Amino acid sequence: MSTTVTATFKSDDQVKNVKDDLVSTGIPNEKIFVDEPAKKIRVIMPKETQPAIVDIFERHGLTEVAR
C-alpha cells in the first residue's frame, strides 16, 4: 500500500538538498514531485518507509508536513 507525504521548505537550496538526499537513499525520481515555486516536495512511497522519509524532511528543516 502506498502513501503520500508532502513537505514545505523555506529555500530552494533545501528543496534541492532534500531531493538529492531522497534519491541517494533509493527513492526513484518518478516518486518524487517538486513544486519549486511553492518550495514543496511530495513523495509517494510504501507506507512502511514513511518514517524514514519524514526523518529526511526534518533533517533539512521543513516548515510544514502533510501526511
C-alpha positions in Angstrom: 0.0 0.0 0.0 1.3 3.5 -0.9 1.1 6.7 0.9 2.0 10.3 0.1 3.9 12.8 2.2 4.3 16.5 1.3 6.7 18.9 3.0 7.3 22.6 2.6 10.6 24.3 3.0 12.0 27.8 3.3 14.5 27.8 0.5 15.3 26.5 -3.0 18.5 25.0 -1.6 16.6 23.0 1.0 14.4 21.6 -1.7 17.3 20.6 -3.9 19.2 19.0 -1.0 16.1 17.1 0.1 15.6 15.7 -3.4 19.2 14.7 -3.6 19.0 13.0 -0.2 15.9 11.1 -1.2 17.4 9.9 -4.5 20.6 8.9 -2.7 18.6 6.7 -0.3 17.0 4.9 -3.2 13.7 6.7 -3.7 13.0 6.6 -7.5 12.8 10.0 -9.2 9.4 9.2 -10.6 8.1 9.0 -7.0 9.4 12.5 -6.1 7.4 15.5 -7.2 9.0 19.0 -6.7 6.9 22.2 -6.8 9.8 24.8 -7.0 7.7 28.0 -6.7 5.9 26.7 -3.6 9.1 25.0 -2.2 7.3 21.7 -1.7 8.3 18.1 -2.2 5.7 15.3 -2.4 6.9 11.7 -2.2 4.8 8.6 -3.0 6.1 5.6 -1.1 5.2 2.4 0.6 3.6 3.1 4.0 6.4 1.4 5.9 9.0 3.8 4.6 7.1 6.9 5.6 9.0 7.4 8.9 12.4 7.4 7.1 11.1 10.0 4.5 9.7 12.3 7.3 13.1 11.9 9.0 14.9 13.2 5.9 12.4 16.1 5.6 13.0 17.0 9.3 16.8 16.9 9.0 16.6 19.5 6.2 14.4 21.9 8.3 10.9 21.6 6.9 8.4 24.2 7.8 5.3 22.1 7.3 4.5 18.4 6.6 1.2 16.9 5.3 0.7 13.2 5.6 
